[in-house]
Amino acid sequence: MRPELQPESEPSPSRAIWRGLAKRCPRCGEGRLIDGFYRVRTRCDRCDWLFEREVGDHLGIIYISTAIQTATFAAVVLWIQPSSPWTARILLGAAALGLMLLNLPNRKGLAVAIDYLSERNRDKSP
């Protein structure tokens, strides 16, 4: 039987967020969150917390974070004045795609941490 976390040992919101970004369980901080490169595990192997109650729970946050990154790169494209616009577009497009793919596991961890915090707050409400 796995040890249950007591309410007094629940992490602060900032600690849960940092744990998620580090691809660790936002609840206990010890269990791995991601299998392979990007697949979210079903449960924490230490505290047994369910990471995803339904398929697609985290898609909204992933979509929003992707939109923010896309808007940032679009602003950079509009801000710079390259001598060769097509070369700049290709390079910035490749950089944007690479960055989005490389930080996808961390964004998924952030999504799980936010989901954990919202679920934790829902359980405490009257």
DOMI-485935 format. One line per field, with one value per atom (N, C-alpha, C): x, y, z; atom name. Coordinates in nm, 3 decimals, padded with zeros to 5 digits. Example, Ala and Ser with C-alpha at 12.3 -4.5 7.8 and 13.67 -1.06 7.14 Angstrom:
% residues 2
xx: c(01.319;01.230;01.320;01.285;01.367;01.290)
yy: c(-00.569;-00.450;-00.330;-00.225;-00.106;00.003)
zz: c(00.780;00.780;00.780;00.708;00.714;00.787)
atom: c(N;CA;C;N;CA;C)
This chain:
% residues 126
xx: c(00.085;00.000;00.088;00.053;00.132;00.090;00.186;00.151;00.071;-00.034;-00.117;-00.058;-00.073;-00.027;-00.131;-00.086;-00.174;-00.198;-00.313;-00.342;-00.234;-00.167;-00.066;00.061;00.075;00.194;00.168;00.051;00.025;00.117;00.169;00.261;00.190;00.267;00.214;00.189;00.106;00.083;00.211;00.300;00.425;00.511;00.515;00.593;00.531;00.399;00.333;00.362;00.360;00.390;00.534;00.628;00.769;00.789;00.720;00.730;00.677;00.566;00.512;00.606;00.665;00.761;00.884;00.918;01.032;00.992;00.869;00.816;00.811;00.775;00.754;00.610;00.564;00.428;00.410;00.310;00.291;00.247;00.195;00.147;00.261;00.342;00.447;00.586;00.605;00.734;00.833;00.795;00.890;00.857;00.731;00.694;00.718;00.758;00.778;00.644;00.640;00.517;00.508;00.622;00.626;00.698;00.641;00.707;00.764;00.886;00.947;00.968;00.932;00.953;00.831;00.710;00.594;00.469;00.467;00.345;00.327;00.214;00.184;00.146;00.207;00.177;00.035;-00.018;-00.154;-00.161;-00.070;-00.068;00.074;00.083;00.212;00.253;00.377;00.421;00.454;00.451;00.475;00.345;00.269;00.149;00.019;00.027;-00.086;-00.190;-00.152;-00.245;-00.268;-00.392;-00.430;-00.399;-00.306;-00.263;-00.369;-00.438;-00.535;-00.662;-00.767;-00.892;-00.963;-00.959;-01.020;-00.921;-00.929;-00.840;-00.864;-00.756;-00.767;-00.786;-00.770;-00.786;-00.694;-00.578;-00.477;-00.465;-00.550;-00.537;-00.560;-00.647;-00.674;-00.551;-00.480;-00.360;-00.249;-00.236;-00.137;-00.168;-00.294;-00.335;-00.303;-00.335;-00.310;-00.160;-00.081;00.064;00.124;00.072;00.118;00.079;-00.041;-00.086;00.001;00.038;00.123;00.259;00.317;00.446;00.437;00.330;00.312;00.299;00.222;00.207;00.340;00.420;00.551;00.640;00.644;00.726;00.670;00.539;00.480;00.519;00.521;00.562;00.708;00.792;00.934;00.949;00.872;00.877;00.837;00.737;00.693;00.790;00.859;00.947;01.079;01.137;01.266;01.246;01.346;01.344;01.460;01.441;01.551;01.574;01.695;01.725;01.663;01.648;01.584;01.464;01.343;01.226;01.199;01.219;01.191;01.288;01.413;01.511;01.476;01.441;01.405;01.281;01.182;01.060;01.090;01.172;01.206;01.283;01.382;01.461;01.376;01.293;01.208;01.102;01.049;00.953;01.015;01.137;01.207;01.239;01.282;01.313;01.187;01.075;00.949;00.904;00.908;00.868;00.958;01.089;01.184;01.160;01.140;01.116;00.987;00.883;00.755;00.765;00.839;00.855;00.944;01.050;01.142;01.080;00.994;00.937;00.798;00.754;00.624;00.615;00.716;00.704;00.688;00.758;00.745;00.608;00.554;00.420;00.315;00.336;00.243;00.252;00.373;00.389;00.320;00.331;00.261;00.111;00.061;-00.083;-00.130;-00.053;-00.090;-00.088;00.010;00.019;-00.100;-00.138;-00.254;-00.381;-00.392;-00.506;-00.509;-00.393;-00.385;-00.432;-00.385;-00.424;-00.573;-00.628;-00.772;-00.854;-00.810;-00.880;-00.872;-00.753;-00.733;-00.823;-00.834;-00.920;-01.067;-01.103;-01.241;-01.282;-01.189;-01.218;-01.238;-01.173;-01.183;-01.304;-01.366;-01.478;-01.602;-01.689;-01.806;-01.909)
yy: c(-00.119;00.000;00.124;00.218;00.339;00.440;00.513;00.611;00.726;00.763;00.875;01.005;01.111;01.241;01.299;01.353;01.421;01.563;01.623;01.758;01.860;01.845;01.942;01.928;01.816;01.798;01.832;01.888;01.928;02.044;02.043;02.149;02.282;02.388;02.520;02.524;02.615;02.624;02.642;02.728;02.750;02.624;02.551;02.427;02.323;02.313;02.218;02.253;02.382;02.426;02.390;02.418;02.386;02.236;02.159;02.013;01.968;02.024;01.989;02.026;02.145;02.188;02.097;02.041;01.949;01.806;01.788;01.658;01.557;01.609;01.527;01.542;01.450;01.456;01.587;01.667;01.793;01.771;01.655;01.628;01.590;01.490;01.442;01.487;01.519;01.565;01.455;01.330;01.221;01.133;01.111;01.024;01.088;01.007;01.058;01.088;01.193;01.238;01.193;01.184;01.158;01.027;00.946;00.827;00.861;00.820;00.853;01.002;01.057;01.200;01.283;01.233;01.321;01.256;01.128;01.060;01.074;01.132;01.148;01.011;00.977;00.850;00.853;00.736;00.727;00.773;00.723;00.753;00.776;00.842;00.858;00.725;00.685;00.557;00.565;00.685;00.696;00.719;00.824;00.859;00.811;00.755;00.696;00.799;00.926;01.028;01.008;01.017;01.000;01.128;01.120;01.239;01.289;01.200;01.239;01.158;01.224;01.153;01.112;01.196;01.167;01.202;01.132;01.160;01.303;01.378;01.515;01.620;01.583;01.680;01.801;01.780;01.886;01.957;01.922;01.979;02.130;02.181;02.325;02.404;02.361;02.433;02.419;02.302;02.282;02.375;02.385;02.472;02.619;02.662;02.802;02.831;02.741;02.766;02.765;02.682;02.683;02.814;02.863;02.990;03.106;03.105;03.212;03.210;03.090;03.081;03.125;03.086;03.125;03.277;03.338;03.484;03.554;03.498;03.556;03.554;03.439;03.431;03.518;03.530;03.618;03.763;03.802;03.939;03.962;03.862;03.875;03.892;03.815;03.827;03.968;04.025;04.159;04.267;04.240;04.339;04.354;04.242;04.250;04.291;04.350;04.392;04.322;04.195;04.123;04.169;04.149;04.184;04.082;03.959;03.854;03.799;03.849;03.807;03.657;03.592;03.449;03.368;03.406;03.336;03.354;03.474;03.500;03.421;03.416;03.339;03.191;03.138;02.996;02.967;03.051;03.029;03.044;03.149;03.167;03.058;03.014;02.903;02.775;02.746;02.626;02.639;02.759;02.780;02.766;02.820;02.811;02.667;02.594;02.453;02.372;02.395;02.324;02.354;02.481;02.518;02.457;02.460;02.404;02.254;02.184;02.040;02.009;02.087;02.060;02.088;02.190;02.220;02.157;02.072;02.006;01.924;01.845;01.770;01.862;01.974;02.067;02.134;02.164;02.223;02.121;01.994;01.892;01.880;01.888;01.887;02.006;02.122;02.241;02.219;02.159;02.133;02.038;01.935;01.841;01.912;01.999;02.071;02.165;02.235;02.324;02.243;02.129;02.042;01.992;01.958;01.914;02.025;02.147;02.259;02.289;02.282;02.309;02.198;02.075;01.963;01.972;02.008;02.022;02.131;02.242;02.352;02.316;02.236;02.192;02.102;02.017;01.928;02.005;02.120;02.199;02.291;02.315;02.409;02.346;02.429;02.376;02.314)
zz: c(00.000;00.000;00.000;-00.083;-00.095;00.011;00.065;00.169;00.109;00.178;00.135;00.190;00.115;00.161;00.256;00.362;00.456;00.405;00.438;00.389;00.423;00.538;00.575;00.491;00.421;00.339;00.192;00.161;00.023;-00.014;-00.136;-00.175;-00.199;-00.189;-00.223;-00.374;-00.421;-00.565;-00.646;-00.599;-00.676;-00.678;-00.568;-00.564;-00.658;-00.661;-00.751;-00.897;-00.930;-01.066;-01.103;-01.014;-01.043;-01.057;-00.976;-00.989;-01.125;-01.167;-01.298;-01.411;-01.404;-01.506;-01.509;-01.393;-01.384;-01.422;-01.466;-01.509;-01.393;-01.276;-01.157;-01.110;-01.030;-00.977;-00.900;-00.933;-00.861;-00.717;-00.686;-00.550;-00.456;-00.495;-00.405;-00.447;-00.573;-00.622;-00.652;-00.634;-00.653;-00.773;-00.800;-00.910;-01.046;-01.142;-01.278;-01.343;-01.421;-01.485;-01.631;-01.698;-01.840;-01.868;-01.958;-02.010;-02.146;-02.172;-02.301;-02.313;-02.429;-02.449;-02.413;-02.440;-02.423;-02.365;-02.342;-02.297;-02.146;-02.106;-01.964;-01.906;-01.794;-01.729;-01.674;-01.644;-01.591;-01.447;-01.364;-01.220;-01.171;-01.057;-00.991;-00.930;-00.951;-00.896;-00.747;-00.689;-00.545;-00.467;-00.504;-00.425;-00.491;-00.609;-00.680;-00.726;-00.736;-00.784;-00.933;-00.977;-01.116;-01.193;-01.289;-01.362;-01.459;-01.527;-01.628;-01.606;-01.558;-01.530;-01.657;-01.758;-01.888;-01.997;-02.109;-02.220;-02.268;-02.283;-02.332;-02.225;-02.097;-01.989;-02.004;-02.061;-02.064;-02.198;-02.292;-02.425;-02.427;-02.343;-02.341;-02.303;-02.201;-02.157;-02.261;-02.320;-02.425;-02.544;-02.580;-02.691;-02.659;-02.539;-02.501;-02.499;-02.444;-02.439;-02.579;-02.669;-02.807;-02.875;-02.849;-02.908;-02.859;-02.732;-02.677;-02.745;-02.761;-02.827;-02.974;-03.041;-03.180;-03.191;-03.103;-03.105;-03.079;-02.990;-02.962;-03.086;-03.152;-03.273;-03.385;-03.395;-03.496;-03.469;-03.343;-03.307;-03.343;-03.322;-03.358;-03.508;-03.585;-03.731;-03.775;-03.711;-03.747;-03.698;-03.589;-03.528;-03.603;-03.644;-03.712;-03.857;-03.913;-04.054;-04.126;-04.163;-04.226;-04.370;-04.416;-04.556;-04.651;-04.604;-04.685;-04.606;-04.634;-04.557;-04.560;-04.673;-04.681;-04.597;-04.596;-04.513;-04.366;-04.327;-04.188;-04.148;-04.237;-04.207;-04.190;-04.278;-04.269;-04.140;-04.109;-03.987;-03.861;-03.856;-03.738;-03.728;-03.841;-03.839;-03.786;-03.832;-03.783;-03.635;-03.593;-03.451;-03.366;-03.413;-03.338;-03.327;-03.436;-03.433;-03.341;-03.351;-03.265;-03.118;-03.085;-02.945;-02.892;-02.973;-02.929;-02.906;-02.990;-02.971;-02.852;-02.833;-02.722;-02.586;-02.576;-02.445;-02.424;-02.516;-02.501;-02.372;-02.335;-02.208;-02.086;-02.085;-01.974;-01.972;-02.091;-02.097;-02.053;-02.084;-02.035;-01.884;-01.829;-01.684;-01.619;-01.681;-01.632;-01.635;-01.743;-01.754;-01.644;-01.614;-01.507;-01.372;-01.349;-01.223;-01.205;-01.310;-01.303;-01.278;-01.344;-01.322;-01.177;-01.124;-00.983;-00.890;-00.913;-00.826;-00.837;-00.957;-00.970;-00.906;-00.919;-00.857;-00.703;-00.654;-00.509;-00.453;-00.525;-00.479;-00.491;-00.589;-00.604;-00.488;-00.444;-00.331;-00.201;-00.188;-00.063;-00.060;-00.176;-00.178;-00.114;-00.056;00.016;-00.074)
atom: c(N;CA;C;N;CA;C;N;CA;C;N;CA;C;N;CA;C;N;CA;C;N;CA;C;N;CA;C;N;CA;C;N;CA;C;N;CA;C;N;CA;C;N;CA;C;N;CA;C;N;CA;C;N;CA;C;N;CA;C;N;CA;C;N;CA;C;N;CA;C;N;CA;C;N;CA;C;N;CA;C;N;CA;C;N;CA;C;N;CA;C;N;CA;C;N;CA;C;N;CA;C;N;CA;C;N;CA;C;N;CA;C;N;CA;C;N;CA;C;N;CA;C;N;CA;C;N;CA;C;N;CA;C;N;CA;C;N;CA;C;N;CA;C;N;CA;C;N;CA;C;N;CA;C;N;CA;C;N;CA;C;N;CA;C;N;CA;C;N;CA;C;N;CA;C;N;CA;C;N;CA;C;N;CA;C;N;CA;C;N;CA;C;N;CA;C;N;CA;C;N;CA;C;N;CA;C;N;CA;C;N;CA;C;N;CA;C;N;CA;C;N;CA;C;N;CA;C;N;CA;C;N;CA;C;N;CA;C;N;CA;C;N;CA;C;N;CA;C;N;CA;C;N;CA;C;N;CA;C;N;CA;C;N;CA;C;N;CA;C;N;CA;C;N;CA;C;N;CA;C;N;CA;C;N;CA;C;N;CA;C;N;CA;C;N;CA;C;N;CA;C;N;CA;C;N;CA;C;N;CA;C;N;CA;C;N;CA;C;N;CA;C;N;CA;C;N;CA;C;N;CA;C;N;CA;C;N;CA;C;N;CA;C;N;CA;C;N;CA;C;N;CA;C;N;CA;C;N;CA;C;N;CA;C;N;CA;C;N;CA;C;N;CA;C;N;CA;C;N;CA;C;N;CA;C;N;CA;C;N;CA;C;N;CA;C;N;CA;C;N;CA;C;N;CA;C;N;CA;C;N;CA;C;N;CA;C;N;CA;C;N;CA;C;N;CA;C;N;CA;C;N;CA;C;N;CA;C;N;CA;C)
